[in-house]
Amino acid sequence: MTDYGRQTGPGSLEFTRTFAAPIERVWQFLVEPEKRQLWFCGGSTDDHVGGKIVMDFDHRRLSESAPPEKYASEETATHHAEILEYDPPKRLAFTWFESTGTTSSKVEISLNPIDGASTELHLVHTGVVGREMLIGVFAGWHGHFDLLGEVLVGQRTSDFWVRDQQLEAEYEQKSNAGEYSRRRAF
C-alpha cells in the first residue's frame, strides 16, 4: 500500500493510511482540539450531526519554515464546517471550505480497527474544483497525515511547509505524467 492519495473521479480523491494506534486514540486526534492542533488545526468539534467544526488553522505550530507565497495569507485562518455524519469512533463527515469561499466540498473519514493496536483511516474528499486546488488538497492531506502518524507514536519531527512543497511537486509530477489521466478533472 502507498501513502499517496489517488484520484477517484472528477474533483474526488481518497487516502488510506494505517496508524500505529487504537481506533479510540485516532478518533481523539480527529475531534479533540488540543490533539488535532498537533497535526492539523485546532478549534472545536460538536458531537452531533448538524453541529459545527471550527477549524483554527495556525500552521506556525506545524512548521519552522515560512509558508510559500501562495499560502502566506492562509497560514492562519479560521473556517467553519457542518458535521454531516458523527459516529464515534468510526465515522466523521463534514463540509469543507474551498479557497474561493463560494462553494464547499465534502470530507468523509472512516476508521477501522486492525488488531486493537492499529487503525486504518480512509478519507474521501469530493467536490474539489480545479487542477491547482486538487494538487494542493492532495499534498495537504498527505502532509497532515504524515504529521498525524508522527504525533500518534511520539512527537512531530517534520516541518509541514517543507513537506507540503515536496508533496505538491510530487503530485504535480504525477499529474503531468498522466497518472490521473483516466479519472482526472484537471
Secondary structure, 3 states (H helix, E strand, C coil): CCCCCEEEECCEEEEEEEECCCHHHHHHHHHCHHHHCCCCCECCECCCCCCEEEEEEEHHHCCCCCCCHHHHHHCEEEEEEEEEEEECCCEEEEEEECCCCCCEEEEEEEEEECCCCCEEEEEEEECCCCHHHHHHHHHHHHHHHHHHHHHHHCCCCCCHHHHHHHHHHHHHHHHHCCCCCCCCCC
